[in-house]
Amino acid sequence: MTDSKLIIRNATPKDVDSIVPLIYSSGPKAWNFVFQEGKKTSFDFLNSSYIRRGNTVSYTNHYVAEIDGKVVGSILSYTQPSFLTLTVGTALRILSVYKWNAPKVMARGLKTETIIQPPKSGCLYLGHIAVSETERNKGIAKQLIEYMIGKYTKHKTISLDVSAENKPAISLYQKLGFEIKETRHPLGWEGTIPSHYYMEKKR
């Protein structure tokens, strides 16, 4: 895929050390809010779940952007009804990682879903869009999004969520034709997770 050096490909378990920090950077406040519990961190959950199949953060859902053999960007897609199956897998991963504390983590996850909601039926949902700090402003996120839209052609609506604090990302998505459809605010726990915009683009 395109521009002399940039390759976009399916993620693999071997990418774990380079892609997990990118996945985390796509929403650090949300990751920490849900998955920081006791001595366990969001990285404990992400690292152990990414390398396994059948959950929402699995390598099987992700693609990476690579330059000269180095992973510099990440993106994933979800659709219904497969997302529901992945959510069950994620619940099992939470039980495995957090044991007796799993109910607390799941409760915070459900709370977060009021802000970052599951994908709507019929939509191609894009998430975990992130680019390494050293490679930003080079069009990599744009190419990742356009690649996914070009790859999954049967969905007429493409959707995503973005933090209301992330002005550069909002600007990029609007340039690519996404429109803000809804603003979702945390009710009573502002600051822990920022408000989010739900955005859609039609083909």
C-alpha positions, -999 to 999 in steps of 0.1 A, spaced: 0 0 0 13 34 -12 37 60 -7 71 47 -14 78 34 21 44 30 38 29 -4 40 -5 -12 55 -10 -48 66 -28 -71 89 -15 -69 125 1 -100 139 9 -112 175 45 -103 169 35 -66 167 24 -65 203 53 -44 217 49 -17 190 11 -16 186 -1 -18 222 14 16 230 -4 30 199 -37 14 209 -33 29 244 -25 63 229 -58 63 211 -76 69 244 -54 68 275 -80 83 299 -106 57 289 -81 28 290 -69 38 325 -104 44 338 -116 9 328 -85 -13 332 -65 2 360 -74 -20 390 -53 -29 420 -18 -37 407 -30 -44 372 -27 -17 346 -43 -12 312 -11 -25 296 -14 -58 315 -48 -62 299 -39 -50 265 -6 -70 262 -22 -102 272 -54 -98 252 -40 -85 220 -21 -117 213 -52 -138 217 -81 -142 192 -118 -136 198 -118 -103 219 -122 -66 211 -85 -58 213 -72 -89 195 -46 -86 167 -72 -102 144 -92 -69 144 -62 -46 137 -41 -33 109 -8 -15 111 10 11 91 47 2 87 76 22 74 109 5 68 98 -24 90 88 -2 119 51 -1 130 41 36 131 3 34 130 -27 14 141 -64 10 132 -92 -15 136 -127 -22 124 -158 -36 140 -191 -46 125 -222 -61 140 -231 -88 149 -195 -100 152 -188 -72 177 -212 -89 202 -192 -121 200 -160 -102 206 -175 -84 236 -182 -118 252 -145 -127 245 -134 -95 262 -155 -103 293 -137 -136 295 -104 -119 292 -113 -95 320 -122 -125 342 -89 -141 334 -67 -111 341 -86 -95 371 -101 -125 388 -121 -113 418 -118 -77 407 -133 -84 373 -168 -71 382 -154 -37 390 -136 -36 357 -167 -47 338 -189 -21 355 -165 7 345 -165 -8 309 -202 -6 308 -201 30 321 -177 39 294 -200 24 267 -224 52 274 -198 75 259 -181 52 234 -210 30 223 -209 -3 204 -211 0 166 -245 4 150 -259 -23 128 -249 -18 92 -219 5 100 -183 -1 95 -168 12 127 -132 24 129 -113 26 161 -78 26 178 -67 51 152 -32 62 163 1 72 148 35 73 165 44 108 177 75 110 155 54 102 124 24 125 129 13 151 103 25 130 74 -8 117 63 -5 82 78 -39 83 97 -56 95 65 -41 66 46 -51 41 73 -87 54 72 -89 54 34 -74 19 33 -101 5 56 -129 23 37 -116 9 5 -112 -26 19 -146 -30 34 -169 -18 7 -202 -34 16 -210 -9 44 -224 24 32 -219 42 65 -185 45 82 -185 56 119 -160 64 146 -158 81 180 -133 108 189 -125 127 221 -138 162 221 -103 172 233 -86 158 202 -88 188 179 -63 175 152 -82 142 149 -116 159 146 -102 182 119 -88 153 100 -120 133 102 -140 163 90 -117 168 60 -123 131 51 -161 137 51 -171 126 86 -198 146 103 -205 150 140 -238 132 147 -239 132 184 -220 146 214 -218 122 244 -210 136 278 -200 116 309 -227 122 335 -212 129 369 -177 117 361 -164 144 338 -127 147 337 -122 110 341 -131 105 304 -136 134 281 -168 140 262 -168 123 228 -181 130 194 -198 102 174 -191 108 137 -203 92 105 -195 94 69 -216 81 40 -201 66 8 
